[in-house]
Amino acid sequence: MDVQTLKERIAAVESKRNYLLQLLEQPNLGNLRIDVNQALEELDDLIDEYRRTFPQTGL
């Protein structure tokens, strides 16, 4: 996989993270709030790991 494709995929993951943040603001989530929080934590971990592994890509 080339660097540009990797950047595009990480950008897609980050955009999904923003969607989850918007979803978290909804007052009627109930128990789903736990799942949304977990998904955010996992995405953050994934993005952090990517940045530690490939610091030269500039994301």
Distance bins in CASP14 RR format, pairs under 12 A and 6 or more apart:
PFRMAT RR
TARGET T0000
AUTHOR 0000-0000-0000
RMODE 2
METHOD distances of the structure
MODEL  1
1 7 0 0 0 0 0 1 0 0 0 0 0
1 8 0 0 0 0 0 1 0 0 0 0 0
1 9 0 0 0 0 1 0 0 0 0 0 0
1 10 0 0 0 0 0 1 0 0 0 0 0
1 54 0 0 0 0 0 1 0 0 0 0 0
1 57 0 0 0 0 0 1 0 0 0 0 0
2 8 0 0 0 0 1 0 0 0 0 0 0
2 9 0 0 0 0 0 1 0 0 0 0 0
2 57 0 0 0 0 0 1 0 0 0 0 0
3 9 0 0 0 0 0 1 0 0 0 0 0
3 10 0 0 0 0 0 1 0 0 0 0 0
3 50 0 0 0 0 0 1 0 0 0 0 0
3 54 0 0 0 0 1 0 0 0 0 0 0
3 56 0 0 0 0 1 0 0 0 0 0 0
3 57 1 0 1 0 0 0 0 0 0 0 0
3 58 0 0 0 0 1 0 0 0 0 0 0
3 59 0 0 0 0 1 0 0 0 0 0 0
4 10 0 0 0 0 0 1 0 0 0 0 0
4 11 0 0 0 0 0 1 0 0 0 0 0
4 57 0 0 0 0 1 0 0 0 0 0 0
4 58 0 0 0 0 0 1 0 0 0 0 0
4 59 0 0 0 0 0 1 0 0 0 0 0
5 11 0 0 0 0 0 1 0 0 0 0 0
5 12 0 0 0 0 0 1 0 0 0 0 0
5 57 0 0 0 0 0 1 0 0 0 0 0
6 12 0 0 0 0 0 1 0 0 0 0 0
6 13 0 0 0 0 0 1 0 0 0 0 0
6 50 0 0 0 0 1 0 0 0 0 0 0
6 51 0 0 0 0 0 1 0 0 0 0 0
6 53 0 0 0 0 0 1 0 0 0 0 0
6 54 1 0 0 1 0 0 0 0 0 0 0
6 56 0 0 0 0 0 1 0 0 0 0 0
6 57 1 0 0 1 0 0 0 0 0 0 0
6 58 0 0 0 0 0 1 0 0 0 0 0
6 59 0 0 0 0 1 0 0 0 0 0 0
7 13 0 0 0 0 0 1 0 0 0 0 0
7 14 0 0 0 0 0 1 0 0 0 0 0
7 50 0 0 0 0 1 0 0 0 0 0 0
7 51 0 0 0 0 0 1 0 0 0 0 0
7 54 0 0 0 0 1 0 0 0 0 0 0
7 56 0 0 0 0 0 1 0 0 0 0 0
7 57 1 0 1 0 0 0 0 0 0 0 0
7 58 1 0 0 1 0 0 0 0 0 0 0
7 59 1 0 1 0 0 0 0 0 0 0 0
8 14 0 0 0 0 0 1 0 0 0 0 0
8 15 0 0 0 0 0 1 0 0 0 0 0
8 57 0 0 0 0 0 1 0 0 0 0 0
8 59 0 0 0 0 0 1 0 0 0 0 0
9 15 0 0 0 0 0 1 0 0 0 0 0
9 16 0 0 0 0 0 1 0 0 0 0 0
9 46 0 0 0 0 0 1 0 0 0 0 0
9 47 0 0 0 0 0 1 0 0 0 0 0
9 50 0 0 0 0 1 0 0 0 0 0 0
9 54 0 0 0 0 0 1 0 0 0 0 0
9 57 0 0 0 0 0 1 0 0 0 0 0
9 59 0 0 0 0 0 1 0 0 0 0 0
10 16 0 0 0 0 0 1 0 0 0 0 0
10 17 0 0 0 0 0 1 0 0 0 0 0
10 43 0 0 0 0 0 1 0 0 0 0 0
10 46 0 0 0 0 1 0 0 0 0 0 0
10 47 1 0 0 1 0 0 0 0 0 0 0
10 48 0 0 0 0 0 1 0 0 0 0 0
10 49 0 0 0 0 0 1 0 0 0 0 0
10 50 1 0 1 0 0 0 0 0 0 0 0
10 51 0 0 0 0 1 0 0 0 0 0 0
10 53 0 0 0 0 0 1 0 0 0 0 0
10 54 0 0 0 0 1 0 0 0 0 0 0
10 57 0 0 0 0 1 0 0 0 0 0 0
10 58 0 0 0 0 1 0 0 0 0 0 0
10 59 1 0 1 0 0 0 0 0 0 0 0
11 17 0 0 0 0 0 1 0 0 0 0 0
11 18 0 0 0 0 0 1 0 0 0 0 0
11 47 0 0 0 0 0 1 0 0 0 0 0
11 50 0 0 0 0 0 1 0 0 0 0 0
11 57 0 0 0 0 0 1 0 0 0 0 0
11 58 0 0 0 0 0 1 0 0 0 0 0
11 59 1 0 0 1 0 0 0 0 0 0 0
12 18 0 0 0 0 0 1 0 0 0 0 0
12 19 0 0 0 0 0 1 0 0 0 0 0
12 43 0 0 0 0 0 1 0 0 0 0 0
12 46 0 0 0 0 0 1 0 0 0 0 0
12 47 0 0 0 0 0 1 0 0 0 0 0
12 59 0 0 0 0 0 1 0 0 0 0 0
13 19 0 0 0 0 0 1 0 0 0 0 0
13 20 0 0 0 0 0 1 0 0 0 0 0
13 39 0 0 0 0 0 1 0 0 0 0 0
13 40 0 0 0 0 0 1 0 0 0 0 0
13 42 0 0 0 0 0 1 0 0 0 0 0
13 43 1 0 0 1 0 0 0 0 0 0 0
13 44 0 0 0 0 0 1 0 0 0 0 0
13 45 0 0 0 0 0 1 0 0 0 0 0
13 46 1 0 0 1 0 0 0 0 0 0 0
13 47 1 0 0 1 0 0 0 0 0 0 0
13 48 0 0 0 0 0 1 0 0 0 0 0
13 49 0 0 0 0 0 1 0 0 0 0 0
13 50 0 0 0 0 1 0 0 0 0 0 0
13 51 0 0 0 0 0 1 0 0 0 0 0
13 59 0 0 0 0 0 1 0 0 0 0 0
14 20 0 0 0 0 0 1 0 0 0 0 0
14 21 0 0 0 0 0 1 0 0 0 0 0
14 40 0 0 0 0 0 1 0 0 0 0 0
14 43 1 0 0 1 0 0 0 0 0 0 0
14 44 0 0 0 0 1 0 0 0 0 0 0
14 46 0 0 0 0 1 0 0 0 0 0 0
14 47 1 0 0 1 0 0 0 0 0 0 0
14 48 0 0 0 0 0 1 0 0 0 0 0
14 50 0 0 0 0 1 0 0 0 0 0 0
14 51 0 0 0 0 0 1 0 0 0 0 0
14 59 0 0 0 0 1 0 0 0 0 0 0
15 21 0 0 0 0 0 1 0 0 0 0 0
15 22 0 0 0 0 0 1 0 0 0 0 0
15 43 0 0 0 0 0 1 0 0 0 0 0
15 47 0 0 0 0 0 1 0 0 0 0 0
16 22 0 0 0 0 0 1 0 0 0 0 0
16 23 0 0 0 0 0 1 0 0 0 0 0
16 36 0 0 0 0 0 1 0 0 0 0 0
16 39 0 0 0 0 1 0 0 0 0 0 0
16 40 0 0 0 0 1 0 0 0 0 0 0
16 42 0 0 0 0 0 1 0 0 0 0 0
16 43 1 0 0 1 0 0 0 0 0 0 0
16 44 0 0 0 0 0 1 0 0 0 0 0
16 46 0 0 0 0 0 1 0 0 0 0 0
16 47 0 0 0 0 0 1 0 0 0 0 0
17 23 0 0 0 0 0 1 0 0 0 0 0
17 24 0 0 0 0 0 1 0 0 0 0 0
17 36 0 0 0 0 0 1 0 0 0 0 0
17 39 0 0 0 0 1 0 0 0 0 0 0
17 40 1 0 0 1 0 0 0 0 0 0 0
17 41 0 0 0 0 0 1 0 0 0 0 0
17 42 0 0 0 0 1 0 0 0 0 0 0
17 43 1 0 1 0 0 0 0 0 0 0 0
17 44 1 0 0 1 0 0 0 0 0 0 0
17 45 0 0 0 0 0 1 0 0 0 0 0
17 46 0 0 0 0 1 0 0 0 0 0 0
17 47 1 0 0 1 0 0 0 0 0 0 0
17 48 0 0 0 0 0 1 0 0 0 0 0
18 24 0 0 0 0 0 1 0 0 0 0 0
18 25 0 0 0 0 0 1 0 0 0 0 0
18 40 0 0 0 0 0 1 0 0 0 0 0
18 43 0 0 0 0 0 1 0 0 0 0 0
18 47 0 0 0 0 0 1 0 0 0 0 0
19 25 0 0 0 0 0 1 0 0 0 0 0
19 26 0 0 0 0 0 1 0 0 0 0 0
19 36 0 0 0 0 1 0 0 0 0 0 0
19 39 0 0 0 0 0 1 0 0 0 0 0
19 40 0 0 0 0 0 1 0 0 0 0 0
19 43 0 0 0 0 0 1 0 0 0 0 0
20 26 0 0 0 0 0 1 0 0 0 0 0
20 29 0 0 0 0 0 1 0 0 0 0 0
20 32 0 0 0 0 0 1 0 0 0 0 0
20 33 0 0 0 0 0 1 0 0 0 0 0
20 35 0 0 0 0 1 0 0 0 0 0 0
20 36 1 0 1 0 0 0 0 0 0 0 0
20 37 0 0 0 0 1 0 0 0 0 0 0
20 38 0 0 0 0 1 0 0 0 0 0 0
20 39 1 0 1 0 0 0 0 0 0 0 0
20 40 1 0 1 0 0 0 0 0 0 0 0
20 41 0 0 0 0 0 1 0 0 0 0 0
20 42 0 0 0 0 0 1 0 0 0 0 0
20 43 1 0 0 1 0 0 0 0 0 0 0
20 44 0 0 0 0 0 1 0 0 0 0 0
21 36 0 0 0 0 1 0 0 0 0 0 0
21 37 0 0 0 0 0 1 0 0 0 0 0
21 39 0 0 0 0 0 1 0 0 0 0 0
21 40 1 0 0 1 0 0 0 0 0 0 0
21 43 0 0 0 0 0 1 0 0 0 0 0
21 44 0 0 0 0 0 1 0 0 0 0 0
22 29 0 0 0 0 0 1 0 0 0 0 0
22 36 0 0 0 0 0 1 0 0 0 0 0
22 40 0 0 0 0 0 1 0 0 0 0 0
23 29 1 0 0 1 0 0 0 0 0 0 0
23 30 0 0 0 0 0 1 0 0 0 0 0
23 32 0 0 0 0 1 0 0 0 0 0 0
23 33 0 0 0 0 1 0 0 0 0 0 0
23 35 0 0 0 0 1 0 0 0 0 0 0
23 36 1 0 1 0 0 0 0 0 0 0 0
23 37 0 0 0 0 0 1 0 0 0 0 0
23 39 0 0 0 0 1 0 0 0 0 0 0
23 40 0 0 0 0 1 0 0 0 0 0 0
24 30 0 0 0 0 0 1 0 0 0 0 0
24 32 0 0 0 0 1 0 0 0 0 0 0
24 33 1 0 0 1 0 0 0 0 0 0 0
24 34 0 0 0 0 0 1 0 0 0 0 0
24 35 0 0 0 0 0 1 0 0 0 0 0
24 36 1 0 1 0 0 0 0 0 0 0 0
24 37 1 0 0 1 0 0 0 0 0 0 0
24 38 0 0 0 0 0 1 0 0 0 0 0
24 39 0 0 0 0 1 0 0 0 0 0 0
24 40 1 0 0 1 0 0 0 0 0 0 0
24 41 0 0 0 0 0 1 0 0 0 0 0
25 33 0 0 0 0 0 1 0 0 0 0 0
25 36 0 0 0 0 0 1 0 0 0 0 0
26 32 0 0 0 0 1 0 0 0 0 0 0
26 33 0 0 0 0 1 0 0 0 0 0 0
26 36 0 0 0 0 1 0 0 0 0 0 0
27 33 0 0 0 0 1 0 0 0 0 0 0
29 35 0 0 0 0 1 0 0 0 0 0 0
29 36 1 0 0 1 0 0 0 0 0 0 0
29 37 0 0 0 0 1 0 0 0 0 0 0
30 36 0 0 0 0 1 0 0 0 0 0 0
30 37 0 0 0 0 0 1 0 0 0 0 0
31 37 0 0 0 0 0 1 0 0 0 0 0
31 38 0 0 0 0 0 1 0 0 0 0 0
32 38 0 0 0 0 0 1 0 0 0 0 0
32 39 0 0 0 0 0 1 0 0 0 0 0
33 39 0 0 0 0 0 1 0 0 0 0 0
33 40 0 0 0 0 0 1 0 0 0 0 0
34 40 0 0 0 0 0 1 0 0 0 0 0
34 41 0 0 0 0 0 1 0 0 0 0 0
35 41 0 0 0 0 0 1 0 0 0 0 0
35 42 0 0 0 0 0 1 0 0 0 0 0
36 42 0 0 0 0 0 1 0 0 0 0 0
36 43 0 0 0 0 0 1 0 0 0 0 0
37 43 0 0 0 0 0 1 0 0 0 0 0
37 44 0 0 0 0 0 1 0 0 0 0 0
38 44 0 0 0 0 0 1 0 0 0 0 0
38 45 0 0 0 0 0 1 0 0 0 0 0
39 45 0 0 0 0 0 1 0 0 0 0 0
39 46 0 0 0 0 0 1 0 0 0 0 0
40 46 0 0 0 0 0 1 0 0 0 0 0
40 47 0 0 0 0 0 1 0 0 0 0 0
41 47 0 0 0 0 0 1 0 0 0 0 0
41 48 0 0 0 0 0 1 0 0 0 0 0
42 48 0 0 0 0 0 1 0 0 0 0 0
42 49 0 0 0 0 0 1 0 0 0 0 0
43 49 0 0 0 0 0 1 0 0 0 0 0
43 50 0 0 0 0 0 1 0 0 0 0 0
44 50 0 0 0 0 0 1 0 0 0 0 0
44 51 0 0 0 0 0 1 0 0 0 0 0
45 51 0 0 0 0 0 1 0 0 0 0 0
45 52 0 0 0 0 0 1 0 0 0 0 0
46 52 0 0 0 0 0 1 0 0 0 0 0
46 53 0 0 0 0 0 1 0 0 0 0 0
47 53 0 0 0 0 0 1 0 0 0 0 0
47 54 0 0 0 0 0 1 0 0 0 0 0
47 57 0 0 0 0 0 1 0 0 0 0 0
47 59 0 0 0 0 1 0 0 0 0 0 0
48 54 0 0 0 0 0 1 0 0 0 0 0
48 55 0 0 0 0 0 1 0 0 0 0 0
48 59 0 0 0 0 0 1 0 0 0 0 0
49 55 0 0 0 0 0 1 0 0 0 0 0
50 56 0 0 0 0 0 1 0 0 0 0 0
50 57 0 0 0 0 1 0 0 0 0 0 0
50 58 0 0 0 0 0 1 0 0 0 0 0
50 59 1 0 0 1 0 0 0 0 0 0 0
51 57 0 0 0 0 1 0 0 0 0 0 0
51 58 0 0 0 0 1 0 0 0 0 0 0
51 59 1 0 0 1 0 0 0 0 0 0 0
52 59 0 0 0 0 0 1 0 0 0 0 0
53 59 0 0 0 0 0 1 0 0 0 0 0
END
